Amino acid sequence: MASPAPNDTSILKPWHRHHLPLDQYQYLKIKIWAEKALDVKVTELAFRMSLQQAIGTTLGISGTGLKMDVLDWNDDTHTGIVKVPQRELIMIWGAFTTHHFSMAGQTCALDILDNSASLISLADHSRN
């Protein structure tokens, strides 16, 4: 008896039909959050280093091999868009949300504002 082809969606369970393949990417819109307004200019390099620090402190040396790419950074709003592989999303998400760091004498955190499998959907919302 031949087994059905794995790409046939008619035999898949309902929760697997709309699942993204693991070779796809997920885009995260991330903000550096502080209780008071930061009085220093946060550069893209500082943002990248904060992300790497979050991954390194949470996941250790094994986390440094995770793929991540900063696509956009806004100095004024302290928000950026990061591209991560779908298969590493849970580890990176957890590392970002549990990490706290100090910047300009204030405790800061990374806040994930939005995520999507499509980059265009992270554009500014018309509801804001």
N, C-alpha and C positions, 0 to 999 in steps of 0.2 A: 504494500500500500504506500503510495507516494505521499509525502507530506506536502501541504500547500506552500506556495511561495511566500516568503516572509513579507513581501511588499504588498500583498493583497489585503487591503483595509477592510474587506467585508468580513474577515474572520477575526479581526483584532477586537480586543475588549474595548468598550467605549472610552475608557480613560487613556488608551494608547493611540487612538485615532488622530488626535490633534497634537501629539507630542512632537516637539522639534527633534530632528536628528542631532546626535551629539557632535557632529562636525560643524554645526552652525554656531553663530555668535550671539551673544546677548549684550545689550548696551545699557549701561547704568548712568543715571544722572546723579551726581554726588555733590554735596555741599559741605564745606568746612563750617561747622557750627560752633559758636562760642556764646557764652551767656551775655557778654557785652560785645559791642562792635569792636572788631580788631582794628587797632590803629596803625598796623603795619601793612605794607603791600605784600600780598601773598602771590608769589610768582608761580608759573607752571612747574618750575623745577622743585619748589617747596611742596607743591601739591603731589608731584610724582614721588618725592621722597617720603611724604606722609603715607602714601598708599603702600610703598615698599616696606616702610617701617611697620605698618599694620599687618601686612602679610608675614613679615619676618618674626615679629614678636608673638603672633598668634600661632603660626604653623611651623615656626622654627626654620632650620636650614632647608628642609624639604620644600617649604613654601616659596623659596626664591626661584624655583624652576617654573612656577606657574606663569602662563602667558597673560599679559595685560597690556593694553595700549591706550594712552590718553589721546583722545581725538580732538578735544576742545577744552579750553580753559578761559574763564571770564574773571579777570582781576577784580572787577567791581563787585560782583555778587558772590564771589568765591565758590562758583559752581563749575563743574567740569563734566565731560562725557567720557566714559571709559568703556572700551570694548574688551570683553572677556569671552573665552570659549564656553559654550553651553555646558560641557562636561566639568568645568572647573567653577561654575557659578556658585554653587552652594558653599564651597570652601572659601572663595573670595568674599562672598556676601557676609558670611559669618565673621571673617577676619576684619572687614571694614566696620561692621556694626558694633563689635565688642572692643574696638581699639579707642583709647583716649590718649591724647598727647598734649604737650604744652607748647604754646606759641605766644610770644609777646607777654609772657607772664600769666597767661590765662589757660585754663583747661579747655581743650577743644575736642571735638568728636567729628567723625565722618557720618553724615546723614544721607541715606539713599532716598532721594526724592521721587525717582521714577525709574522704571526699567521696561525694556521692550526688546523684542527680537528684530524690530525694524528701527533703523536709525532715524528715519523721517518722523516717526511718531513721538520722538523726544523734543521736537520743536516746541516753541512756546505755545501754551494752551490758550485758546481764545477765551476761556472762562476766567482766566486770572486777571 
